[in-house]
Amino acid sequence: MGVLVPVEGLDGAGKRTLTEAVVTALRARGLRVATLAFPRYGVSVHADLAAEALRGGHGDVAASVNGMALLFALDRYDARDHLSKLLADNDIVLLDRYVASNAAYSAARLEQDAHGEIVSWVGELEYERFGLPVPDVQILLDVPVDVAEERARLRGAADTARALDAYEKDGGLQRRTGNVYRELAETNWRGPWWIYRSTTDKAASSAEKQMGGDDPATLAARLAELVAG
């Protein structure tokens, strides 16, 4: 059975770029690696309904924090068997977002912290009722909010299919979400967390770099050790 590792972070944090670099490094070590990104836009009706709601569709659906969280959770529930197969067939499975993303954004929308009711509800719904596999380690890609916002803006401007949604446009929400993510990591919510801060991010302050930056090769080496047990 493979090791399950979600990569979490704000919209525009660079999760896809980091994941691609780590996958390359892990495969160079001879490991079997698979990836999966949530929400599964274009694949899952639940994910597509959520995306449409965040762009103004489906009446007042987006106004319901629990309703939106449920749509994202149902997307993962529908992928449960596929995820189990990926874990059975590979040494490691890297996810671009997972359950913690639902918990962090939902808490931020309600202005709750990591100890709030909605975080507990999301965890119980997805891990216990839906029976999703629990991660072996969760990686928080921690970047300054203004850096993530600028990356998301540029990405949306360059690709109309990835135009900013209501969550991405809300700077206050992004800042609150970043705070909840850090609390989840610091309290090891639903298992161990690693906080990753890139030493190559020119926008990162010297203080942030001193907090312990990494590069993809170093992170891949740590994950390979995890796989080896």
N, C-alpha and C positions, 0 to 999 in steps of 0.2 A: 504493500500500500504506500502510495506516494505521500509526500509532505505537502500540506496545504498552506500557502502563503499569500494572503491578500496584501496589496499595496494600496494604502489609503492616503487621502489628502484632498485639498481644495481643488475646485475646478481651475485648471491652468497651472497646477503645481508641477506638472511634468511626469505624471505617473506612467504614461505610455512610453515616453523616451527612456525613463529609467528601466522599465520592464524589458524593453527591447535590448538594452545594453546588457542587463543581467542575464537574459536568456542566452545571448550570444556567448557570454563568458561561461555559463554553466554547461552549454553544449560543447564548448571547447574542452571541458573537463570530462567529456564522455557521458554526461548525465542525460537522461530522457526528460525533456521539459515540455509542458503544455501550458497554454495560457487561455484565459477566458475573461471577457470584460463585461461588467454590469454597469448600467442597465443594458440589456441585449436589444438595442434599437434595431428595427428592421427584421427581428427574429421573433420577439415576444409581443403578443398583443397587449399585455399588461404594461410593458415598457413603452410601447408606442402610445398608448392611452395617456400615460403619465407625461410623456414629452409633449403631446398635443395639449394637455391641460396646462402645462407650464408656459405654453405659447398662446394662451387665451381660449382654448377650446373647451368644450364639455361643461359649459356653465360655471357653477361654483365649485367644481371638483378640486381645483388647485387650492381653494381656501381651506380645505380640510386637511390638517396635518396628519391625522390618523389615516384618512382616505388615501392620500398620496403615499404614505409609508406602506400601506397595505398593497398598493399596486406594485411598488418596487419589490416588496417581499414576495408577492405572487410570481413575479418574474423569476426570482431565485428558486422558488419552490418548483416551478415548471422545469428548471434546469437541474434539479437535484440528481436525477438518474444519470444525466450526461456528465455531471461533475463527478459522481461516484465512479463512472467508467474511466474518466481522465485520471483519477487518483489510482485506480487499479492498474492502468497501463503505463504510468510514468513514475519517475523518481520524485518529481516535484511539479506542482501546479501553481502557477502564479496568477493571481486574480487582480484585475484593475477594478477596484471597489468590491465591497462585500457588505456584510451585515452592519459593520461599524459605521459605514457611510450613512445608512438609513438612520441609525441612532444619533449620529452627530448632527446631521441636518435637521432632523425632527426636533431635537432638543433646542437647537439654535432658533428655529422658527418660533418655539414656545417660550424662548428666553429662559430655558432651564439649563442646569449644568449636567455633568455626567452622572450625577446621583439622582436625577429627576425621574419622575414616573414614566415618561415616554421612553427613556433609554431602557428601563426594565421591561416595559411592554414590548419593545422591538426585539430584545434579546429572547424573551420567553416565546414570542410568536415565531420567530425564525428558527431558533435553535431547538426549542423544546416541542412546540406544536407542529412545526413543519419538518423537523428532524434534519435540518441542514448540518453538514459536517462542520465541526469546530476547528478553527485554524490551529496549526502547530505554532505559528508565530505570525503576528501582524506588524507590518512595516508602515510607519507614519512618515510620509515624505513631507517634511516640515519646511515650508518656505515662507518668506514674508508675504502678507496678504496682498500688498500693492504689487508685488512681482507676479503673483498668481493672477491677479485681476488683469494686469497688462497683457500677460500671455494669452489669457482667455479672450480678451478683446481683439488682439491681433489675429488669433485663430479664427474667430467669428467673422472678421472682416475679410479674411483670405478665402474662407469656405462658407458659402451661404447655407450649406447643409448643416453647418455647425454654429449657426447664429446663436447669440446669447439667449438663454431662457430666463425666466423670472428669477430663479435662484442665483444665476450667474450675474445678473444685473444689480443685485442687491448687495452693495458693499458692506453694509452693516451685518447682514446675514452671514456673509463670508467670514467676517472677523469673529463673530460669535461661534461659527462652526469651527474655525481654527482653534479657538479656546477649548471647545468641548473635545475636539480630537486630542489635544494635549492632555486633558484630564483623563480621557479614556486610556491613553498610553501610559500615563503616570500611575494609574491605578491597576494596570494590566487587566482591563475589562475583557472578560471571556478568554483569558489566556495571555501568554507573554507578548509584549510589544518591543520592537526596536524602533528608535527614532533616527531617521536618516536625514542628514543635512549635507548637501553637496558642497565640497570644497572648490568645485569648479564654477559655481554660480557667481558670476561677477557682481551680481546685484546683492549678494549676501554681505552683511556687515562683518567687520573683523571680529566683533564680539560673538556673532553667531558661528563663525568659523572656529573660534576658540572653544565652542561648546562641543565640538567633536564631529567634524565633517568626515565624509566618506567618499569613495568613488565606486562606480559599479563593480569593478574587479574585486575590491575589498568586500563589498556586500555579497557578491557571488561566492567568494571563498567562505564567508560565514555560513551561507546557506548550504554549501557543499558539506561543511562540517555537520550541519544539522541533519542532512540526509544520511550521512555516514553513521550518525547516532553516537 
